[in-house]
Amino acid sequence: MKRILVIQTASIGDVILATPLVESLHQALPDAKIDFLLKKGIEPLFENHPFLNEIIIWDKANRKYKNYFKILFKIRKKSYDLIVNVQRFSSTGLLTVLAGSKQTIGFDKNPFSFFYSTRVKHLFSTGGEDLHEVDRNLELLHLLQIKPFRSPMLYPSENDYAGIKKYKTNPYICIAPASLWFTKQFPVEKWVDFANALPEKFATFLIGSGSDRELCDRILSDSDNSRVINLAGNLSLLQTASLMKDAEMNYVNDSAPQHLASSVNAPVTTIFCSTIPAFGFGPLSENSKVIETQEQLDCRPCGFHGLRSCPKKHFRCAVTITKEQLLDRLTDERRNN
């Protein structure tokens, strides 16, 4: 195979969890040119990526369908030998079918999968074991007999590391407090309580996108910890990954930052509120741990992706998680060192 296209036009976390496909394909077919189709705004993750030939960007926010057909014409001209479609949406399914590739692989839940050359069952568990999203994705390569590479991988550059060097003069932790969904997000007052209890030797960096800055400002203003610094919106995605890599610990929700941490094997503690790790989106760093409520709640999980509000109005899956559960991770680190 000379030309391969991987398609994943969903969110940042989903795209990061598709990177093991790129790694596996490259290891098996080092001379192949691998392209990646993403939605606009996520391409900075792959600046100077060593194994990707081209990033194809679909701008969904502006002239979505006009851009869709531009992409279709472009990929038809490239005559891919293989297209691997990670998504289950009809738009990318039709794109896969019409691209004219010699071989197409995707999940059976895509409405156009009947026209793929290979359809793979999309499973949440097998043999009684829950499957991680990475393992689900790697099943797409099973019939190609390609040895799977399981770790998500991103490649911050020397400039990315240099850009955040000034923040690494003392021990520090990172907190990514935001999520797109209310029921996935640890409450602001709980983050404040945790920040106030942190040992004085740690600087604490609040990280996230520009849209997260207001939330981080609330945590900063309500906290009594003078060593809390708001960096939300100040760093690129790869600079953020670079900062997370050398943190004493990264505290995140069940959202994209946990996968950003996994992509550089950074230590990470993920707080699961309404969702559960069994869905297959937990952290994959060597030093990782999931924190959950210790209460048995018959309403949890209340949804696969999270909700805009707690259906029961009590949000006990979040408010019953204690700061001690989070602080214990720092104790674990000192014990292991």
N, C-alpha and C positions, 0 to 999 in steps of 0.2 A: 504493500500500500504506500502510495506516495503523498496523497492528500487526505487529511482527516478533518472533519468539523465536529466540534462538541457544542451542543446547544443548551443553554440554561439562561433564560432571560428573566428569572425571578429576582428575589431580593439578595442583599449582600451575603447573608448567612448561607442561603441556598447555593449561591455561586461558590463560596469558599468550600462547601461540602462536596462540590463537584470537582475540585482540583485533584483529588486522588485519581480520577479518570485520566487527566492530563499526564500525571506522573506515571501511571501504569502504561499508557499508550507510548509514552516516550521511551520508557525502559525497554519495552518489547520491540518497538519500531523506531530506533534512534534516528534514522534517516528520513522519516516521514515529516512532512510539514503539517503541524497541528494548528488549526485556527479555532477561535472560541467566539461564539455569538452571545452577546450580553445586551442588557438594556442600558441605555445611556445613563451615566452617572456612576457606574460601577467599574468602568475601565481603568481608573487610577490604581486599582488593586494589582494590575498586571503590568505596570510600567517596568520596562527592562526585564521582563520575565524571560529566563534563559531557554525555555522549551516551547514557547509559543511563537508561531510565525506571524500571525495577524490577529488582532482583535476586531471583530465586526460588531458595530454598535447599532442597535435598534432604538431610535428615539420614539418612545411610546407616548411621551407627553405632548409632542407637537407633530401634527400631520401623521398620526400613527399608521394609518393604512397606506398612505402614499409612501412612507418610509419602508413599510412592510414589503411592498412590491419592488422597491429599489433593491432591497436585500435579496429578494427572491431572484431577480435578474443577475445580481452579482454572484450569488453562490452557484447558480446554474452555469455561469461562464467558467467557474473554477473546476467544474467536473470532479467533484470529490469522489474518492474511492470508497469512503466510509463516512457516514453521518451517525453520530450517537446523540440522540435527543433525550435529555434527562427529564424533560417536562411532560406533563400529562394534559396540557391545554391544547385545544383544537388548532389555535393559530400556529403554533410551532409544529404540530403534527402535519398540517397541510403543507407548511414550508418544507418539511422533511420529505414528504411524498413528491412534491413538485420540483425538488431540487435536481432530480435526474441522477442521483448518486447510484453507483453500482451496488452498494450495500447500505441498508438503513436498519438501525437498531433503536428500539424504544420500549417504553412500558405499555402493557396491554390496556391500561386505563385511558390512554389517549384515544379519542374518537376515531382518529385516522390510522390507528396502529394495524388495522387489518391489511393495510397496503404496505406495511414495512416488510423487509425481507426477514427480519427476526423480531418477534414479540416476546417480551420478558414479563413474567408475572410480577406485579407490584405488591409486595407482601410486607406486613408489619412485624411478622414473626415467622419463624420456621423451626420445626422440631421442638416447639415449646419455648424457644428462646426469642426474646425481643430483638429486632434488627435495628441497628443504627442506620441513619440515612446514608452514611458513607457506604455501608455494606449493601444497602438496597441499590445504590447507584452502581457499585462495582459488579453487581449481577449482570449488568448490561454487557460486560466484557466476557462473561463466563464461557459462552460458546466459541469465542475467539481463542480460548485457551491462553489467555494473557494473565500472567502472574499479577495479582492485585497488590497495589501499593496503598496502604490504608490511611496514611497520615495526610490531613490537609496541609498544603504547602503554599506559602507566599514568600516573596523574595525582596524584602526591603534592601535598598541600595546603600552604599557607603554614605551618600548624601542624606539619606533618610536618618541613618544613625547619627551623623554629624549634626543634623538639625535639632535633635533632642538631647544632645550630649550635656548641655547646660543644666538639664533637669536631673542628672544622674550623679550629682556630687555627694549626695547622702542617701541612706536607705529610704526607700519610698514604696508606697502601695498605690494602686490605681483603682478607682471606682468608676464604673460605667453605669450610672443610675437609671438611664432611660430605657424605654421600650415603646414600640408602636402601639402596644395594647395595654390598657389599664391593668387587666388582671394578670399580666406577666411582670408588672413593674413593682418592685419592692417600694412601699410607701415612703414619701419624702421624710416624714418624721422618724421613720425607722432608720433611714440612712443617716440622719442627723444624730440620732442617739448612738449609732455605731461610730460615727466620726468623732464624737465627743469622748468616746471610751478608748480610742486608739492610743498606744504608747507614744510619748512625746518624741521619741527618736525618729519616728517616721514622718516624712513629708507625705501628704496625701493629694494626689492629682485626680480631679474630676474630669473624665474624658467623654467625648461624644461628638456629634456633629454640631453645626451651627444652630440647628433647630432645638438642640438639647441645652443650649446655653442658659435659657431662662430657668429651667429646672435646676441646673447646677448652681445658678446664682442663688436660688432659694435655699439650697442646702448650705452654701457658703455663708449666707447672711444669718441663718438660724443656728449655725454651729458655733460653739465656743472654742473650737480647735483653731488656733492661729496659723497652723501649718497646712491648712487646706487651701489648695490653689485650683482655680477653675481654668482648665485648658480646652473646654468644649468649643469646637469651631476653630481652634488655633492650629491644629495638626492635620496633616493628610492622613488617609487611611493607613498607608505604609509607615508613616512616622508614628502613628498610634500603636501599630503592631511592634515597632522598634522599642517604644517606651514600655509596653507591656512585657516584652521579652525579659527585661532585666529587673522587673519589679519583684519585691519580696513576695507580694501576692496581688492578684487582680480579682476584684469582686464585681460580678456582673449578674444580670438577669438572664433568663432563658431567651436570649436574643443574639443579634449578630456579634457583639463584642466577645462572647465566649468562643465563637468560631474563629474570630481574629486572633485570640489568644492561642487557640489550638494550632493555628497555621504557622506559628513560630515556636511552638512547644513551650509557651509561657505558663508559669504556675497560675492556676485559676480556681476560683470558688464560684460556682453558679447557684444562684437562688432560684428555685422553682416554686412559683406561687400556685397559680391555677392549673398549669400544665404539669406533666410528669415525664421523667426521663424515658419511660417505656415507649413514648412516641418516637424515640430515635434521634433526638437532637441534643444529647448531652455533650459535655466537653470531652475532648480526646487528648489533651496534654498528658504527659506522663505524671505530672503532679497536678491532679485535678480532683475535685470533690463536689458533690451535689449537696446543697442544703435545702431541706424541706421542713414543713410543719411536722411536729411530732404528734399532732392530734389526728385521730381517724375521722375524716370528714366524708360523709356519703355523697357530698356534692362535688367532690374533686376526683378527676378533672371535670370541669364544666364545659370545656371546648378544646378543640385541637390546636387552634391558632391563638387562643386568648380572646377576651371579650372587652368591650368598651366600658363595662361596669360589672360589678359582682351581682349575679342574678339573685343571690340570697340577701344582699345588702350588708352582709357582715364582714366579708373579705377575710375570713379567719385563716384561710390558707396562707395569707401574707402576714397579718398582724400577730399571729402566734409564733412566728419565727423570732428568735431572740438574738440580741447582739452577742451573747455568749457563744452561740453556735458559730458565729462568724469569727469572733476573736480566738476561738479554739484553733482555727487554722494557722494563726501566727504562732501559737504555742506548739503545734505540730511541727512547724518549720524549724523552730529553735531546737526541738527535741531531735529532729532528724539530722540537724547539723552539729 
